[in-house]
Amino acid sequence: MAELALRLPTATVWARLSALPSDAGIAVLQLVARDAATAGGDAASPPTLDAAELVDAAVAETDGFRRELVELMVYAVELWERVSGRTRIDLAEKSRVWRVTIDEGRLRVRAMERYLSLARLPRQPRWREVLRTAYFVLSECRLDAADRDALRTRAETVQASLRRRALV
């Protein structure tokens, strides 16, 4: 649980933020009113931020994670197609991470395609599938050292973001 004093136009309040124990990325924000004498006199009081700064920081963190997730997926699919010479449909079939459907006689991987664009990324992305895809490409493709390190670094960046989000 993290505590933070917020300066609002009318008063100073304490915000307590605690994450729910799940993968949903849901946190509970509790605002507790405190008078200025109590809040200002406490030596161990948390730093004070404006409410807008707190919202901006949370949005920036979420946007950064979503961008990292899409970049990892795009890079993994691009590496798969370039190195193996196969399509993303082959990647979905071989990895068994993504569902392949038949639409008007054509094979499609709609769920995977949503993870290749920031605009189409679901509100609650299934980050495990993205990481599983990246690790599948790492294990199945003969990548040169630079591509392998770049893909591994992107996967580790997503995992670090997940750890940061879990600690909130």
N, CA and C atoms as a LAMMPS dump frame, in Angstrom:
ITEM: TIMESTEP
0
ITEM: NUMBER OF ATOMS
504
ITEM: BOX BOUNDS ff ff ff
-5.0000000000000000e+02 5.0000000000000000e+02
-5.0000000000000000e+02 5.0000000000000000e+02
-5.0000000000000000e+02 5.0000000000000000e+02
ITEM: ATOMS id mol type element x y z
1 1 1 N 0.861 -1.17 0
2 1 2 C 0 0 0
3 1 3 C 0.901 1.225 0
4 2 1 N 0.565 2.192 -0.797
5 2 2 C 1.314 3.438 -0.874
6 2 3 C 0.411 4.58 -0.414
7 3 1 N 0.997 5.556 0.276
8 3 2 C 0.245 6.727 0.713
9 3 3 C 0.853 7.964 0.089
10 4 1 N 0.003 8.909 -0.209
11 4 2 C 0.43 10.126 -0.863
12 4 3 C -0.52 11.235 -0.466
13 5 1 N 0.021 12.385 -0.084
14 5 2 C -0.826 13.54 0.231
15 5 3 C -1.112 14.299 -1.056
16 6 1 N -2.37 14.644 -1.276
17 6 2 C -2.782 15.371 -2.473
18 6 3 C -3.268 16.757 -2.096
19 7 1 N -2.838 17.757 -2.867
20 7 2 C -3.354 19.115 -2.685
21 7 3 C -4.508 19.306 -3.654
22 8 1 N -5.679 19.411 -3.116
23 8 2 C -6.854 19.695 -3.923
24 8 3 C -7.215 21.16 -3.719
25 9 1 N -8.031 21.732 -4.59
26 9 2 C -8.372 23.151 -4.44
27 9 3 C -9.019 23.473 -3.087
28 10 1 N -9.704 22.524 -2.488
29 10 2 C -10.417 22.819 -1.241
30 10 3 C -9.694 22.365 0.016
31 11 1 N -8.874 21.323 -0.049
32 11 2 C -8.222 20.794 1.156
33 11 3 C -7.071 19.881 0.768
34 12 1 N -6.365 19.413 1.783
35 12 2 C -5.332 18.409 1.583
36 12 3 C -5.892 17.07 2.038
37 13 1 N -5.773 16.07 1.206
38 13 2 C -6.26 14.738 1.545
39 13 3 C -5.12 13.745 1.367
40 14 1 N -5.26 12.616 2.018
41 14 2 C -4.299 11.525 1.878
42 14 3 C -4.917 10.491 0.958
43 15 1 N -4.143 10.046 0.023
44 15 2 C -4.61 9.002 -0.889
45 15 3 C -3.865 7.718 -0.561
46 16 1 N -4.624 6.67 -0.349
47 16 2 C -4.042 5.348 -0.134
48 16 3 C -4.353 4.511 -1.368
49 17 1 N -3.32 3.966 -1.97
50 17 2 C -3.474 3.175 -3.175
51 17 3 C -2.996 1.763 -2.884
52 18 1 N -3.863 0.792 -3.111
53 18 2 C -3.459 -0.6 -2.912
54 18 3 C -3.987 -1.428 -4.072
55 19 1 N -3.131 -2.297 -4.584
56 19 2 C -3.493 -3.135 -5.725
57 19 3 C -4.216 -4.377 -5.239
58 20 1 N -5.212 -4.796 -5.994
59 20 2 C -5.91 -6.036 -5.687
60 20 3 C -5.038 -7.205 -6.119
61 21 1 N -5.079 -8.306 -5.4
62 21 2 C -4.202 -9.439 -5.727
63 21 3 C -4.703 -10.228 -6.932
64 22 1 N -4.548 -9.649 -8.11
65 22 2 C -4.96 -10.339 -9.331
66 22 3 C -4.179 -9.751 -10.494
67 23 1 N -4.374 -10.336 -11.66
68 23 2 C -3.698 -9.864 -12.87
69 23 3 C -4.483 -8.777 -13.572
70 24 1 N -5.63 -8.413 -13.03
71 24 2 C -6.515 -7.486 -13.725
72 24 3 C -5.976 -6.066 -13.751
73 25 1 N -4.983 -5.761 -12.929
74 25 2 C -4.449 -4.404 -12.899
75 25 3 C -5.397 -3.444 -12.209
76 26 1 N -6.165 -3.932 -11.266
77 26 2 C -7.139 -3.104 -10.561
78 26 3 C -6.54 -2.668 -9.233
79 27 1 N -6.692 -1.401 -8.934
80 27 2 C -6.211 -0.868 -7.662
81 27 3 C -7.345 -0.105 -6.997
82 28 1 N -7.289 -0.032 -5.677
83 28 2 C -8.287 0.692 -4.906
84 28 3 C -7.646 1.984 -4.426
85 29 1 N -8.295 3.102 -4.695
86 29 2 C -7.816 4.405 -4.266
87 29 3 C -8.769 4.914 -3.2
88 30 1 N -8.23 5.149 -2.002
89 30 2 C -9.037 5.632 -0.889
90 30 3 C -8.543 7.021 -0.52
91 31 1 N -9.442 7.998 -0.502
92 31 2 C -9.099 9.361 -0.122
93 31 3 C -9.543 9.595 1.317
94 32 1 N -8.614 10.062 2.151
95 32 2 C -8.892 10.31 3.563
96 32 3 C -8.602 11.774 3.847
97 33 1 N -9.608 12.499 4.321
98 33 2 C -9.432 13.926 4.615
99 33 3 C -8.636 14.083 5.902
100 34 1 N -7.659 14.964 5.868
101 34 2 C -6.861 15.298 7.045
102 34 3 C -6.759 16.814 7.106
103 35 1 N -6.742 17.353 8.311
104 35 2 C -6.59 18.807 8.399
105 35 3 C -5.142 19.178 8.127
106 36 1 N -4.908 20.411 7.762
107 36 2 C -3.582 20.872 7.35
108 36 3 C -2.58 20.769 8.484
109 37 1 N -2.99 20.975 9.728
110 37 2 C -2.065 20.905 10.857
111 37 3 C -1.539 19.492 11.038
112 38 1 N -2.394 18.503 10.934
113 38 2 C -1.966 17.114 11.083
114 38 3 C -1.093 16.694 9.913
115 39 1 N -1.512 17.052 8.694
116 39 2 C -0.76 16.645 7.513
117 39 3 C 0.587 17.342 7.442
118 40 1 N 0.644 18.613 7.805
119 40 2 C 1.889 19.355 7.696
120 40 3 C 2.852 19.076 8.822
121 41 1 N 2.365 18.694 10.013
122 41 2 C 3.23 18.507 11.15
123 41 3 C 3.863 17.133 11.232
124 42 1 N 3.428 16.194 10.444
125 42 2 C 3.944 14.839 10.497
126 42 3 C 5.253 14.763 9.727
127 43 1 N 6.332 14.369 10.42
128 43 2 C 7.642 14.319 9.779
129 43 3 C 7.727 13.166 8.789
130 44 1 N 6.954 12.121 9.022
131 44 2 C 7.004 10.953 8.149
132 44 3 C 5.899 10.983 7.101
133 45 1 N 5.38 12.158 6.821
134 45 2 C 4.279 12.24 5.862
135 45 3 C 4.799 11.998 4.452
136 46 1 N 3.962 11.405 3.601
137 46 2 C 4.38 11.158 2.231
138 46 3 C 4.469 12.457 1.446
139 47 1 N 5.153 12.449 0.308
140 47 2 C 5.251 13.652 -0.511
141 47 3 C 3.882 14.089 -1.013
142 48 1 N 3.763 15.392 -1.253
143 48 2 C 2.5 15.954 -1.696
144 48 3 C 2.556 16.2 -3.203
145 49 1 N 1.504 15.742 -3.911
146 49 2 C 1.374 15.972 -5.342
147 49 3 C -0.01 16.521 -5.626
148 50 1 N -0.123 17.227 -6.715
149 50 2 C -1.443 17.633 -7.168
150 50 3 C -2.168 16.398 -7.714
151 51 1 N -3.49 16.41 -7.64
152 51 2 C -4.276 15.276 -8.128
153 51 3 C -4.016 15.053 -9.617
154 52 1 N -3.859 16.12 -10.368
155 52 2 C -3.611 15.99 -11.808
156 52 3 C -2.271 15.301 -12.072
157 53 1 N -1.257 15.594 -11.253
158 53 2 C 0.044 14.945 -11.425
159 53 3 C -0.057 13.449 -11.178
160 54 1 N -0.841 13.051 -10.175
161 54 2 C -1.021 11.64 -9.875
162 54 3 C -1.718 10.92 -11.02
163 55 1 N -2.754 11.517 -11.558
164 55 2 C -3.472 10.919 -12.68
165 55 3 C -2.567 10.837 -13.902
166 56 1 N -1.807 11.896 -14.176
167 56 2 C -0.896 11.895 -15.317
168 56 3 C 0.154 10.799 -15.189
169 57 1 N 0.684 10.594 -13.987
170 57 2 C 1.696 9.562 -13.763
171 57 3 C 1.106 8.175 -13.985
172 58 1 N -0.11 7.94 -13.509
173 58 2 C -0.753 6.633 -13.69
174 58 3 C -1.04 6.368 -15.159
175 59 1 N -1.51 7.381 -15.872
176 59 2 C -1.801 7.223 -17.299
177 59 3 C -0.518 6.977 -18.084
178 60 1 N 0.544 7.688 -17.756
179 60 2 C 1.817 7.514 -18.452
180 60 3 C 2.359 6.104 -18.235
181 61 1 N 2.242 5.591 -17.014
182 61 2 C 2.71 4.236 -16.725
183 61 3 C 1.921 3.209 -17.525
184 62 1 N 0.603 3.357 -17.588
185 62 2 C -0.235 2.426 -18.327
186 62 3 C 0.048 2.516 -19.821
187 63 1 N 0.162 3.726 -20.347
188 63 2 C 0.46 3.896 -21.773
189 63 3 C 1.816 3.305 -22.126
190 64 1 N 2.792 3.487 -21.257
191 64 2 C 4.118 2.927 -21.496
192 64 3 C 4.091 1.412 -21.55
193 65 1 N 3.367 0.803 -20.631
194 65 2 C 3.256 -0.661 -20.611
195 65 3 C 2.559 -1.162 -21.872
196 66 1 N 1.49 -0.512 -22.262
197 66 2 C 0.763 -0.929 -23.456
198 66 3 C 1.643 -0.806 -24.699
199 67 1 N 2.407 0.28 -24.783
200 67 2 C 3.306 0.48 -25.921
201 67 3 C 4.389 -0.608 -25.947
202 68 1 N 4.966 -0.922 -24.781
203 68 2 C 5.985 -1.972 -24.705
204 68 3 C 5.425 -3.321 -25.132
205 69 1 N 4.189 -3.599 -24.74
206 69 2 C 3.548 -4.862 -25.092
207 69 3 C 3.369 -4.984 -26.602
208 70 1 N 2.88 -3.918 -27.223
209 70 2 C 2.685 -3.932 -28.678
210 70 3 C 4.027 -4.032 -29.398
211 71 1 N 5.029 -3.289 -28.934
212 71 2 C 6.345 -3.346 -29.573
213 71 3 C 6.942 -4.744 -29.496
214 72 1 N 6.77 -5.41 -28.35
215 72 2 C 7.274 -6.783 -28.2
216 72 3 C 6.574 -7.712 -29.179
217 73 1 N 5.268 -7.608 -29.284
218 73 2 C 4.517 -8.503 -30.171
219 73 3 C 4.866 -8.25 -31.634
220 74 1 N 4.934 -6.994 -32.014
221 74 2 C 5.283 -6.665 -33.407
222 74 3 C 6.673 -7.195 -33.738
223 75 1 N 7.609 -7.009 -32.837
224 75 2 C 8.984 -7.462 -33.086
225 75 3 C 9.05 -8.985 -33.167
226 76 1 N 8.336 -9.685 -32.277
227 76 2 C 8.346 -11.147 -32.292
228 76 3 C 7.764 -11.685 -33.598
229 77 1 N 6.64 -11.119 -34.044
230 77 2 C 6.021 -11.577 -35.29
231 77 3 C 6.916 -11.252 -36.479
232 78 1 N 7.501 -10.064 -36.468
233 78 2 C 8.395 -9.674 -37.573
234 78 3 C 9.602 -10.606 -37.649
235 79 1 N 10.186 -10.936 -36.506
236 79 2 C 11.317 -11.873 -36.492
237 79 3 C 10.895 -13.248 -37.004
238 80 1 N 9.75 -13.724 -36.552
239 80 2 C 9.257 -15.029 -36.989
240 80 3 C 9.117 -15.073 -38.501
241 81 1 N 8.464 -14.044 -39.062
242 81 2 C 8.235 -14.026 -40.502
243 81 3 C 9.54 -13.916 -41.284
244 82 1 N 10.461 -13.096 -40.789
245 82 2 C 11.724 -12.882 -41.506
246 82 3 C 12.647 -14.094 -41.414
247 83 1 N 12.788 -14.662 -40.225
248 83 2 C 13.756 -15.737 -40.029
249 83 3 C 13.215 -17.086 -40.493
250 84 1 N 11.97 -17.392 -40.178
251 84 2 C 11.427 -18.713 -40.536
252 84 3 C 10.865 -18.749 -41.949
253 85 1 N 10.504 -17.58 -42.49
254 85 2 C 9.892 -17.545 -43.811
255 85 3 C 8.439 -17.98 -43.8
256 86 1 N 7.842 -18.058 -42.623
257 86 2 C 6.45 -18.478 -42.484
258 86 3 C 5.585 -17.286 -42.094
259 87 1 N 4.265 -17.499 -42.098
260 87 2 C 3.318 -16.426 -41.805
261 87 3 C 2.961 -16.405 -40.327
262 88 1 N 2.233 -15.363 -39.94
263 88 2 C 1.759 -15.279 -38.549
264 88 3 C 0.726 -16.347 -38.252
265 89 1 N 0.047 -16.841 -39.261
266 89 2 C -0.884 -17.955 -39.05
267 89 3 C -0.11 -19.204 -38.643
268 90 1 N 1.032 -19.438 -39.283
269 90 2 C 1.892 -20.552 -38.885
270 90 3 C 2.39 -20.378 -37.456
271 91 1 N 2.713 -19.153 -37.1
272 91 2 C 3.158 -18.876 -35.733
273 91 3 C 2.053 -19.219 -34.735
274 92 1 N 0.83 -18.826 -35.033
275 92 2 C -0.293 -19.114 -34.134
276 92 3 C -0.528 -20.618 -34.014
277 93 1 N -0.451 -21.335 -35.143
278 93 2 C -0.673 -22.777 -35.11
279 93 3 C 0.435 -23.508 -34.364
280 94 1 N 1.667 -23.178 -34.671
281 94 2 C 2.795 -23.886 -34.058
282 94 3 C 2.94 -23.58 -32.572
283 95 1 N 2.729 -22.329 -32.196
284 95 2 C 2.912 -21.949 -30.789
285 95 3 C 1.741 -22.39 -29.916
286 96 1 N 0.566 -22.542 -30.525
287 96 2 C -0.673 -22.885 -29.821
288 96 3 C -1.045 -21.836 -28.768
289 97 1 N -0.597 -20.619 -28.991
290 97 2 C -0.937 -19.516 -28.092
291 97 3 C -2.174 -18.799 -28.599
292 98 1 N -2.29 -18.635 -29.902
293 98 2 C -3.37 -17.866 -30.509
294 98 3 C -4.293 -18.787 -31.285
295 99 1 N -5.561 -18.43 -31.333
296 99 2 C -6.571 -19.218 -32.034
297 99 3 C -6.62 -18.807 -33.502
298 100 1 N -6.642 -19.827 -34.359
299 100 2 C -6.788 -19.61 -35.798
300 100 3 C -8.24 -19.919 -36.153
301 101 1 N -8.875 -18.983 -36.85
302 101 2 C -10.27 -19.177 -37.251
303 101 3 C -10.391 -19.112 -38.765
304 102 1 N -11.496 -19.632 -39.262
305 102 2 C -11.777 -19.563 -40.696
306 102 3 C -12.871 -18.534 -40.892
307 103 1 N -12.572 -17.523 -41.694
308 103 2 C -13.523 -16.45 -41.964
309 103 3 C -13.662 -16.309 -43.475
310 104 1 N -14.838 -16.64 -43.988
311 104 2 C -15.12 -16.579 -45.418
312 104 3 C -14.088 -17.366 -46.227
313 105 1 N -13.728 -18.533 -45.703
314 105 2 C -12.812 -19.402 -46.414
315 105 3 C -11.334 -19.078 -46.224
316 106 1 N -11.035 -18.05 -45.422
317 106 2 C -9.628 -17.674 -45.189
318 106 3 C -9.277 -17.93 -43.735
319 107 1 N -8.032 -18.322 -43.496
320 107 2 C -7.549 -18.48 -42.129
321 107 3 C -7.204 -17.109 -41.568
322 108 1 N -7.616 -16.869 -40.306
323 108 2 C -7.375 -15.569 -39.667
324 108 3 C -6.909 -15.776 -38.238
325 109 1 N -6.163 -14.816 -37.751
326 109 2 C -5.737 -14.792 -36.343
327 109 3 C -6.099 -13.415 -35.784
328 110 1 N -7.387 -13.204 -35.585
329 110 2 C -7.875 -11.887 -35.18
330 110 3 C -7.35 -11.449 -33.829
331 111 1 N -7.322 -12.36 -32.868
332 111 2 C -6.854 -11.986 -31.525
333 111 3 C -5.403 -11.524 -31.585
334 112 1 N -4.568 -12.248 -32.308
335 112 2 C -3.165 -11.863 -32.427
336 112 3 C -3.037 -10.502 -33.106
337 113 1 N -3.821 -10.262 -34.12
338 113 2 C -3.728 -9.006 -34.865
339 113 3 C -4.077 -7.798 -34.005
340 114 1 N -4.928 -7.983 -32.994
341 114 2 C -5.249 -6.872 -32.084
342 114 3 C -4.034 -6.437 -31.274
343 115 1 N -3.098 -7.337 -31.057
344 115 2 C -1.914 -7.036 -30.26
345 115 3 C -0.788 -6.432 -31.098
346 116 1 N -1.038 -6.214 -32.375
347 116 2 C -0.036 -5.634 -33.262
348 116 3 C -0.256 -4.146 -33.499
349 117 1 N -1.251 -3.569 -32.844
350 117 2 C -1.563 -2.156 -33.004
351 117 3 C -1.98 -1.578 -31.664
352 118 1 N -1.423 -0.452 -31.318
353 118 2 C -1.758 0.188 -30.052
354 118 3 C -3.22 0.63 -30.032
355 119 1 N -3.731 1.056 -31.165
356 119 2 C -5.121 1.514 -31.243
357 119 3 C -6.116 0.37 -31.061
358 120 1 N -5.748 -0.843 -31.455
359 120 2 C -6.656 -1.983 -31.37
360 120 3 C -6.4 -2.873 -30.167
361 121 1 N -5.403 -2.558 -29.368
362 121 2 C -5.059 -3.363 -28.197
363 121 3 C -6.224 -3.368 -27.211
364 122 1 N -6.624 -4.531 -26.694
365 122 2 C -7.742 -4.576 -25.734
366 122 3 C -7.437 -3.771 -24.473
367 123 1 N -8.49 -3.359 -23.789
368 123 2 C -8.316 -2.592 -22.548
369 123 3 C -7.567 -3.39 -21.492
370 124 1 N -7.861 -4.66 -21.396
371 124 2 C -7.167 -5.553 -20.474
372 124 3 C -6.37 -6.559 -21.304
373 125 1 N -5.184 -6.183 -21.732
374 125 2 C -4.432 -7.069 -22.626
375 125 3 C -3.998 -8.351 -21.912
376 126 1 N -3.957 -9.424 -22.682
377 126 2 C -3.497 -10.715 -22.171
378 126 3 C -1.983 -10.775 -22.368
379 127 1 N -1.279 -10.17 -21.443
380 127 2 C 0.166 -10.022 -21.571
381 127 3 C 0.889 -11.361 -21.529
382 128 1 N 0.32 -12.353 -20.881
383 128 2 C 0.972 -13.672 -20.829
384 128 3 C 1.109 -14.273 -22.217
385 129 1 N 0.075 -14.099 -23.055
386 129 2 C 0.134 -14.64 -24.406
387 129 3 C 1.219 -13.948 -25.23
388 130 1 N 1.386 -12.664 -25.015
389 130 2 C 2.433 -11.932 -25.738
390 130 3 C 3.803 -12.442 -25.317
391 131 1 N 4.013 -12.61 -24.017
392 131 2 C 5.303 -13.127 -23.54
393 131 3 C 5.524 -14.56 -24.018
394 132 1 N 4.486 -15.381 -23.99
395 132 2 C 4.637 -16.76 -24.471
396 132 3 C 5.012 -16.784 -25.945
397 133 1 N 4.435 -15.877 -26.725
398 133 2 C 4.768 -15.788 -28.146
399 133 3 C 6.226 -15.406 -28.332
400 134 1 N 6.682 -14.419 -27.572
401 134 2 C 8.079 -13.983 -27.688
402 134 3 C 9.034 -15.112 -27.31
403 135 1 N 8.724 -15.831 -26.239
404 135 2 C 9.6 -16.929 -25.822
405 135 3 C 9.533 -18.101 -26.794
406 136 1 N 8.388 -18.301 -27.443
407 136 2 C 8.298 -19.328 -28.477
408 136 3 C 9.211 -18.973 -29.642
409 137 1 N 9.183 -17.723 -30.072
410 137 2 C 10.046 -17.288 -31.177
411 137 3 C 11.51 -17.434 -30.776
412 138 1 N 11.836 -17.099 -29.543
413 138 2 C 13.213 -17.271 -29.07
414 138 3 C 13.648 -18.728 -29.126
415 139 1 N 12.757 -19.624 -28.773
416 139 2 C 13.142 -21.04 -28.714
417 139 3 C 13.102 -21.734 -30.068
418 140 1 N 12.259 -21.289 -30.983
419 140 2 C 12.066 -22.006 -32.235
420 140 3 C 12.851 -21.451 -33.422
421 141 1 N 13.228 -20.204 -33.371
422 141 2 C 13.909 -19.588 -34.518
423 141 3 C 15.412 -19.537 -34.275
424 142 1 N 16.141 -19.694 -35.336
425 142 2 C 17.599 -19.528 -35.275
426 142 3 C 17.913 -18.058 -35.517
427 143 1 N 17.984 -17.335 -34.423
428 143 2 C 18.201 -15.89 -34.495
429 143 3 C 19.667 -15.581 -34.327
430 144 1 N 20.125 -14.513 -34.988
431 144 2 C 21.49 -14.081 -34.715
432 144 3 C 21.513 -13.405 -33.343
433 145 1 N 22.701 -13.167 -32.832
434 145 2 C 22.853 -12.681 -31.449
435 145 3 C 22.151 -11.338 -31.229
436 146 1 N 22.216 -10.448 -32.206
437 146 2 C 21.618 -9.12 -32.045
438 146 3 C 20.095 -9.212 -31.94
439 147 1 N 19.471 -10.004 -32.825
440 147 2 C 18.014 -10.162 -32.78
441 147 3 C 17.575 -10.867 -31.505
442 148 1 N 18.314 -11.899 -31.094
443 148 2 C 17.989 -12.638 -29.875
444 148 3 C 18.052 -11.715 -28.663
445 149 1 N 19.115 -10.915 -28.574
446 149 2 C 19.261 -9.993 -27.442
447 149 3 C 18.179 -8.916 -27.457
448 150 1 N 17.85 -8.415 -28.641
449 150 2 C 16.816 -7.375 -28.737
450 150 3 C 15.455 -7.918 -28.302
451 151 1 N 15.114 -9.137 -28.74
452 151 2 C 13.833 -9.725 -28.355
453 151 3 C 13.815 -10.033 -26.86
454 152 1 N 14.895 -10.565 -26.356
455 152 2 C 14.963 -10.876 -24.927
456 152 3 C 14.885 -9.6 -24.095
457 153 1 N 15.526 -8.537 -24.53
458 153 2 C 15.483 -7.263 -23.812
459 153 3 C 14.062 -6.7 -23.785
460 154 1 N 13.371 -6.785 -24.908
461 154 2 C 11.987 -6.29 -24.939
462 154 3 C 11.087 -7.109 -24.009
463 155 1 N 11.294 -8.413 -23.973
464 155 2 C 10.501 -9.26 -23.075
465 155 3 C 10.804 -8.917 -21.617
466 156 1 N 12.062 -8.687 -21.306
467 156 2 C 12.436 -8.329 -19.935
468 156 3 C 11.886 -6.959 -19.553
469 157 1 N 11.796 -6.048 -20.517
470 157 2 C 11.218 -4.731 -20.253
471 157 3 C 9.741 -4.853 -19.892
472 158 1 N 9.014 -5.7 -20.608
473 158 2 C 7.6 -5.923 -20.291
474 158 3 C 7.474 -6.551 -18.909
475 159 1 N 8.324 -7.512 -18.59
476 159 2 C 8.268 -8.138 -17.273
477 159 3 C 8.597 -7.15 -16.163
478 160 1 N 9.543 -6.266 -16.398
479 160 2 C 9.874 -5.241 -15.394
480 160 3 C 8.689 -4.295 -15.176
481 161 1 N 8.004 -3.941 -16.249
482 161 2 C 6.803 -3.103 -16.121
483 161 3 C 5.724 -3.817 -15.324
484 162 1 N 5.587 -5.109 -15.549
485 162 2 C 4.607 -5.887 -14.787
486 162 3 C 4.957 -5.913 -13.307
487 163 1 N 6.233 -6.057 -12.992
488 163 2 C 6.651 -6.04 -11.586
489 163 3 C 6.381 -4.693 -10.96
490 164 1 N 6.651 -3.612 -11.677
491 164 2 C 6.377 -2.262 -11.157
492 164 3 C 4.886 -2.072 -10.902
493 165 1 N 4.067 -2.542 -11.815
494 165 2 C 2.615 -2.413 -11.655
495 165 3 C 2.116 -3.246 -10.49
496 166 1 N 2.759 -4.361 -10.224
497 166 2 C 2.341 -5.218 -9.114
498 166 3 C 2.694 -4.605 -7.784
499 167 1 N 3.704 -3.768 -7.74
500 167 2 C 4.144 -3.157 -6.487
501 167 3 C 3.357 -1.923 -6.126
502 168 1 N 2.534 -1.431 -7.023
503 168 2 C 1.762 -0.217 -6.756
504 168 3 C 0.71 -0.483 -5.712
